[in-house]
Amino acid sequence: MHLDLNSCFATIEQQANPKLRGKPIAVAAYAAPSGCIIAPSVEAKDQGVKVGMRVKEGKLLCPNLIVLTPDPWKYRNIHIKFRHLLEEYTDHVVPKSIDEFVLDLEGCPSFSKGMVIVAKEIKERIKKEVGEWLRVSIGIGPNRFLAKLGAGLHNPDGLDVIDAGNVKKIYGHFPLMSICGIKTNNVARLNQYGIFTTLDFYQAPVWKLKAAFASIVGYYWYVRLHGWEIDDVEFGRGSFGNSYALPDIRSTPEELFPLLMKLVEKSGSRMRKNGYRARGVHLSILYRDGCHWHRGVTVSEYLFDTRDMYKVAYRILCMSPYHTPVANVAVSCFSLEKSLYTQEHLFSDMEKKARLAKALDAINDKWGDFVITPGRMMGLQEKIVDRVAFGNIKEFEDMVLASKGVAFKGYPCRQTGLRSQFFYTCFIPKSCFWT
């Protein structure tokens, strides 16, 4: 079963504010005319507004379009509520993005009710327990691919089953370019082998698909199209990272240092909560002129403290040969090891550093992200706002664990040998003054 929350961000905004219901709204990265629309409502879609349009383009198509900026914690909260509800039916709930879930009911008691009955029950419970304005499309199929295909047949609020009896009929009316994972280059290669429609794709023999894709991928597509499961692979954690798209002009390292600190702070906090330490830091920069530069550095000692990771990221940033305006910055830590403690150096102060990092993370978890932050980040609350990505599901998984009360894990004790002075600033919410 594949479940898709229709017009995710926009629908959640309408659920939160009844005055927006039934009106064309769009959630955009920025409300400025050049801001990119990331989630139009169903009403806005009916007037031609699409994901990826600029705000000014959307208002040309829909003059009464209401533009909102993202409110990430609303979306994260709904995601967690969805997850908890779905876990009552099966323990095999796999979130594919912030608005998509895959459920495997085989072997679970709910499976005996029938998949369609369970799907209708989930729809009703979502309206009663999560939000009456939220609408989901559900697809049911023998594998994840066909279930996702079914969820997209009738939006919004659809419910479709794809099985051996109707799969050819559905393929016959489904454009080849509409298949998730098939791009323009793939279509061109398939056309060279006489495959022009989805039905041709389905009926093609294995040898032809392997020749068209020039790899084992052709066999995977053959298996996938015929209803066998091949997408239930779980990959291990390879890195922790965060990225940010800059709305303003920043080009010099001095202007980018505060942003770099925030990205390192967020990545490091997530890494520590999951009980990992890293030996490498990677920095990727996309410039406004289209140039891309990246560099990864591996150190001799394991990293777990934000300050140590920042020193490495700082050195990498200074290596960049470009000093033109930056469009996007991404920081990640890699070469992970799932180890809680390691032997200290004879004269190190890592035990104190570990306790400090754990205490800061605990305070930020209780009172909100970045309540206590490095002083280098002062003044960034308004300049660098919180963002949420549709596909950044690993971060949501960390939040789901936190919402279930998973305790903090011990932190590794090792340092890089670099030393510097940092100071911290505490931002206390007004609500705390009365507690």
Steps between C-alpha positions, in 0.01 A plus 500: 500500500633844402355803677551854366384816677361723224654849467679439827624839621204696363241258637659509845486881493130482412443252781671735745310809380134437407480839327734367229286198418353494153727783387797477261814518709864415434788439736813658354860502617475880513197724457692731264397495131806292414433245774450140389163333563554168674140398582186640332162402645248294307307820421814667367587195289157518339595847373831385352741575786774236517797407715815681386326812373605842621256690719450764233418230243249342735326833557472559126306174472312552825473870603339413835777256594592516869873447552637365828852423614579156647431415863715186540384394844139473383606257230729301726225468759251368244760255367553356848123473560459314171782266594351414838157436351631273225711298742178374659441294185848367432853528632625519140443873443761660275484879449621588150472876549326742731165431327536138383491168686528139390320234705559126477203329667587141413510287813331765716155455661364796304572316175213260568252790475589557137727769360220717362308495828815594691570784254149644548537471877833686489340779296218538753735495798724764345206738466384432857830479686748707298302760304163511328640702207786261426450279196713203404525287189563131555626245251504124553714262298719187512817710537602851598526624143145406401360623831659842440368497143151431633521783753555746215213391277223709657600806699389627740353248744533200268500129576613260226610137483736369233514126453545241225147564373537870419872565471506493119204739478670747735832476317315568174381840625813600692764712319855367505642829630258492795666194651705589806867443418467529122659818366548650155826316436339169596210563264742574215686174558176301524375656176810374321385145581140554387357569846273805476223440756475363852325192362796444266725540802303231686494255211867537403720195567781510752779503241358808329469696826853405605625619162302826520635588845840342428508355852326278752254787552302368202440172683393691812241688295369175352452355849349822633245539217384139540413540866800347676650690792849636445488839675485385864873552552606679818829684476713558805577844632789644301503863614322778684460830320299813444481757223361849459402715203601862554241770430750786522838572343796352686834434339789545743599238759435752779136528389461123476660403833182550713294294257768233499488484878123452500517217247778328695309546827188338356684210337712435807199498730321240288814288478551499878137413572538188289818397679740553210834666459668597171844522352420718202331829414375591154408847374311568177437848359279590205561851366243723337685494169449122480847394617527222755790433738533235768766345714510225763765467767577197716673555833706262710279525808126444531279808527186541708510856637352784295801723558746241369287435192470873438879540500528241224212653301657844547827382346317346206307820434824697492625263228232606253655690207172681425378819663181556303146514648388168649164337429517187716725360774497139621700346786517131588707275724595157368711191584267429789556255780231380738706521816406667824832531675865468413822526695603851593838659452712517813473878542169567319193681632260298285289376789403859581444573132272197467294602803472855368383384156246267659366773729465751215316247285266415788413867557441564130281189479288611793457869418541505122775489241779756542380629839867474596729561207861598433552875517610498137135437408365811673246687290427211260147425621346746256756469220516120480156348551411138563421291193359154437553285192254252352761229463716559807340207676797395712463811711132419554594150608717653770204711613269198510744325731511810718118519510495142632725594788824342381766602749823675421788272419853541629739712302839388370804655662771596254633829370693639205769673701385844379416749772318832491275711718122494439230677696130418513190717504172393658169610346222442755141485364255738670282206600781375724484807726185372668609139553 
